[in-house]
Amino acid sequence: MIFSIVKSKSEIPVIRYGFVLFGNMCVRSHEYRERLWNLNMMEFVVKKMQQHKDNVEIQAEACSALSNLCAHYYREQMTAVVPIVLSLVLHSNNLTILEAGLMALFNLCDCCFQNLGNPIQEGIIARTLKLMATHMEEERLINACLHCLSTFIGFSQETKQKAVNDGLLTLLSTLMNFYETKANILGVVSCVLWDFIETNQMKEVDVLFDTVKIIVRLLSALCKEENATSAISVVRNLLAFDDSAKRAQIFSQAGGIEALSNLMKSHMNIESIDLLYDCMSIFSMLFRDPAVRYKVICKAGHVLLDCLTQP
């Protein structure tokens, strides 16, 4: 009944608050979400977005409603909606619309990104990276962009390569400078790196080296933070490849042994036992390469010994 009333009205406030209400209903229960879906809510929301392209409130609330309605559901229908949302939202200059739109795309694309085709995939990645470059000081927007990138680049080797070609690694390095004391942002950077590394052979030495340098910086930046485990998981993922010896050597050259050692020093207490165990497991991976083994003993041996002799 409520949906029918909102659908029959043309007043902006009614449409806007209708979107808010529908979005909250979708979050509240799966049953409400199913009912609204069967009432063609998605088509209604997209139609209103197209009719009110310049209305900030409509665009933002519409994106939020779509995000709540479509998360993890209805792959085929979402595939058709994504290009519309992309064209309407990610070319806006309004930060509220951009943030809401990115999170809508995050949920929309989570199930259907692989069905979108290369041009749309590449368009989303390119636009997201450009938004980060031009709005570096907007922390909430950067956070939304990073979450989206973490999902987008993880789908295939092609999306990873597209991200590299569009300057992902340079941008992450710049981002590290800008947010070097923001543990929440650095934690999401860890997620992006993890997805970038996953199944990524990185045969180009310069790409591998640039990636490792960012990872080492991340270890150092999160040295005393509770979410340092996110950076440790990235290192483990980095070394879990057939060419682990080469990766271990590059990790060592980039100062990774010292960064990992300092991280262990900062968490030498019983509350951090899991983190210390993770660090030890990485050192055991590094130990497999004879060229790196000696460096581990020289640069981190005393820390490893302290860790083993702690009461």
C-alpha positions in Angstrom: 0.0 0.0 0.0 2.8 2.5 1.0 4.7 1.6 -2.2 1.6 2.3 -4.3 1.1 5.7 -2.7 4.7 6.8 -3.2 4.6 5.5 -6.8 1.6 7.6 -7.6 3.1 10.8 -6.3 5.4 13.2 -8.2 6.4 15.5 -5.3 10.1 15.4 -4.5 9.8 15.1 -0.7 7.4 12.1 -1.0 9.7 10.3 -3.4 12.8 11.0 -1.3 11.3 9.8 2.0 9.7 6.9 0.2 13.2 5.8 -0.9 14.4 6.2 2.7 11.5 4.1 4.0 12.0 1.4 1.4 15.7 1.2 2.0 15.1 0.8 5.7 12.5 -1.9 5.1 15.0 -3.8 2.9 17.5 -3.8 5.8 15.0 -4.8 8.3 14.0 -8.2 6.8 14.4 -10.4 3.8 10.6 -10.7 3.6 10.2 -7.0 3.1 13.0 -7.0 0.5 11.3 -9.8 -1.4 7.9 -8.0 -1.4 9.4 -4.7 -2.7 11.4 -6.6 -5.3 8.2 -8.3 -6.6 6.5 -4.8 -6.7 9.2 -3.8 -9.2 10.8 -1.3 -6.8 14.2 -1.4 -8.6 12.6 -0.3 -11.9 10.7 2.5 -10.0 13.9 3.8 -8.3 15.9 3.8 -11.5 13.1 5.6 -13.4 13.0 8.3 -10.7 16.8 8.6 -10.9 16.6 9.2 -14.6 13.7 11.7 -14.2 15.5 13.8 -11.5 19.2 13.7 -12.6 20.0 17.0 -11.0 18.4 16.4 -7.6 21.0 15.6 -5.1 18.7 14.2 -2.5 16.8 11.9 -4.9 20.1 10.6 -6.4 21.6 9.9 -3.0 18.6 8.3 -1.4 17.9 6.3 -4.6 21.5 4.9 -4.4 21.0 3.9 -0.8 17.7 2.2 -1.5 19.2 0.3 -4.5 22.1 -0.7 -2.3 19.9 -2.1 0.4 17.5 -3.8 -2.1 20.0 -5.5 -4.3 22.8 -6.6 -2.1 23.7 -10.2 -3.0 20.5 -10.8 -5.0 19.1 -10.9 -8.5 22.2 -11.1 -10.7 20.5 -10.8 -14.1 18.4 -7.8 -13.3 21.3 -6.0 -11.6 23.5 -6.4 -14.7 21.0 -4.2 -16.5 20.9 -1.6 -13.8 24.6 -1.1 -13.2 25.3 1.0 -16.4 22.4 3.3 -15.6 23.7 3.9 -12.0 27.2 4.3 -13.3 26.3 7.0 -15.8 24.0 8.9 -13.4 26.1 8.7 -10.3 29.8 8.5 -10.9 29.9 11.6 -13.1 28.4 13.8 -10.4 30.4 16.5 -8.7 28.4 16.1 -5.5 30.2 14.1 -2.8 27.0 12.9 -1.2 25.8 11.3 -4.5 29.3 9.9 -5.2 29.6 8.2 -1.8 26.1 6.8 -2.0 26.5 5.8 -5.6 29.8 4.0 -4.9 28.3 1.9 -2.1 25.3 1.1 -4.4 27.7 -0.1 -7.1 29.6 -2.0 -4.5 26.5 -4.0 -3.6 25.1 -4.2 -7.1 28.4 -5.4 -8.6 29.3 -7.9 -5.8 27.2 -10.6 -7.6 27.2 -9.5 -11.2 30.5 -7.7 -11.9 31.7 -10.6 -14.1 28.6 -10.4 -16.2 29.0 -6.7 -17.1 31.5 -7.0 -19.9 34.9 -5.4 -20.2 33.9 -1.9 -21.2 31.7 -1.4 -18.2 34.1 -3.1 -15.8 37.0 -0.9 -17.1 34.8 2.2 -16.9 34.0 1.5 -13.2 37.6 0.9 -12.3 38.9 3.9 -14.2 36.2 6.2 -12.7 36.8 5.0 -9.2 40.5 5.6 -9.4 40.0 9.0 -10.9 37.6 9.9 -8.0 40.3 8.9 -5.5 42.9 11.0 -7.3 40.7 14.1 -7.4 39.2 13.8 -3.9 42.1 12.6 -1.9 41.2 14.8 1.1 37.6 13.4 1.4 38.1 10.5 3.8 34.6 9.0 3.6 34.6 9.0 -0.2 38.1 7.5 -0.3 36.9 4.8 2.1 34.0 4.0 -0.3 36.3 4.0 -3.3 38.7 1.6 -1.6 35.9 -0.8 -0.7 34.7 -0.8 -4.3 38.1 -1.3 -5.7 38.7 -4.3 -3.4 35.6 -5.9 -5.0 36.2 -4.8 -8.6 39.8 -5.7 -9.1 39.4 -9.2 -7.5 37.4 -10.7 -10.3 40.0 -11.4 -12.9 43.6 -10.9 -14.1 42.2 -8.4 -16.7 40.7 -6.2 -14.0 43.9 -6.3 -12.1 45.9 -5.3 -15.2 43.4 -2.5 -15.9 43.8 -1.1 -12.4 47.6 -1.2 -12.8 47.4 0.6 -16.2 45.2 3.3 -14.7 47.7 4.0 -11.9 46.5 1.9 -9.0 49.9 1.4 -7.4 51.0 5.1 -7.7 47.6 6.1 -6.3 47.9 3.7 -3.3 51.4 5.1 -2.6 50.1 8.6 -2.6 47.2 7.6 -0.4 49.6 6.1 2.1 51.3 9.5 2.4 48.0 11.3 2.9 46.5 8.9 5.4 49.7 7.5 7.1 48.1 7.9 10.6 44.6 6.7 9.6 44.4 3.1 10.6 40.9 2.6 9.3 41.8 3.8 5.8 45.1 1.8 5.8 43.1 -1.3 6.9 41.0 -1.0 3.7 44.1 -0.5 1.7 45.2 -3.9 3.0 42.0 -5.4 1.6 42.6 -3.8 -1.8 46.2 -5.2 -1.9 45.0 -8.6 -0.8 42.5 -8.8 -3.6 45.1 -7.4 -6.0 47.6 -10.0 -5.1 45.2 -12.9 -5.0 45.9 -15.2 -8.0 48.0 -12.4 -9.5 51.3 -13.7 -11.0 52.7 -10.2 -11.4 55.3 -11.3 -13.8 56.4 -7.8 -14.5 59.2 -7.2 -12.0 58.5 -3.4 -11.6 54.8 -4.1 -10.7 55.9 -6.8 -8.2 58.5 -4.5 -6.7 56.1 -1.5 -6.4 53.5 -3.7 -4.8 56.0 -5.0 -2.2 57.2 -1.5 -1.4 53.6 -0.5 -0.6 53.1 -3.6 1.5 56.2 -2.9 3.5 55.1 0.7 4.1 51.7 -0.6 5.2 53.4 -2.9 7.8 55.3 0.0 9.1 52.3 2.3 9.2 50.2 -0.2 11.1 53.0 -1.3 13.3 51.3 -0.3 16.6 47.7 -0.7 15.4 45.2 -3.4 16.3 44.4 -4.0 12.7 48.0 -4.8 11.8 46.9 -8.4 11.1 45.3 -7.1 7.9 48.8 -6.2 6.6 50.2 -9.5 7.8 47.6 -11.4 5.8 48.7 -9.5 2.7 52.3 -10.5 3.2 51.3 -14.2 3.6 49.3 -13.9 0.4 52.2 -12.3 -1.4 54.5 -15.2 -0.5 52.1 -18.0 -1.4 53.1 -18.4 -5.0 55.4 -20.7 -6.9 58.0 -17.9 -7.3 58.0 -17.3 -3.5 61.8 -17.2 -3.5 61.9 -14.2 -5.8 59.1 -12.5 -3.8 60.9 -13.2 -0.5 64.1 -11.6 -1.9 62.2 -8.5 -3.1 60.4 -8.3 0.3 63.8 -8.4 2.0 65.3 -5.8 -0.3 62.4 -3.4 0.4 62.9 -3.6 4.1 60.2 -6.1 4.9 62.2 -8.1 7.4 62.8 -5.0 9.5 59.2 -3.9 9.3 57.9 -7.3 10.3 60.4 -7.4 13.2 59.4 -4.0 14.5 55.7 -5.0 14.3 56.5 -8.0 16.5 58.3 -5.8 19.0 55.3 -3.5 19.3 53.0 -6.5 20.1 55.1 -8.5 22.4 52.3 -9.4 24.9 49.9 -12.2 25.5 47.0 -10.3 24.1 48.7 -10.3 20.7 49.5 -14.0 20.6 47.7 -14.6 17.4 49.4 -11.7 15.6 52.8 -13.0 16.8 52.0 -16.4 15.6 51.1 -15.0 12.1 54.4 -13.1 12.0 56.3 -16.2 13.0 54.6 -18.1 10.1 55.7 -15.5 7.7 59.3 -15.7 8.9 59.1 -19.5 8.4 58.1 -18.8 4.8 61.0 -16.4 4.3 63.4 -19.0 5.8 62.8 -21.3 2.9 65.0 -19.2 0.7 68.8 -19.5 1.6 69.5 -16.0 0.4 66.9 -14.5 2.7 67.5 -16.9 5.6 70.7 -15.2 6.7 69.1 -11.7 6.6 66.3 -13.0 8.8 68.7 -14.3 11.4 70.8 -11.0 11.3 67.9 -8.6 11.3 65.1 -10.4 13.2 66.8 -13.2 15.1 66.8 -11.4 18.5 63.1 -10.6 18.2 62.3 -14.1 17.2 64.3 -15.4 20.2 62.5 -12.9 22.6 59.2 -14.1 21.2 60.0 -17.7 21.9 61.3 -17.1 25.4 58.4 -14.9 26.5 56.6 -16.4 29.6 
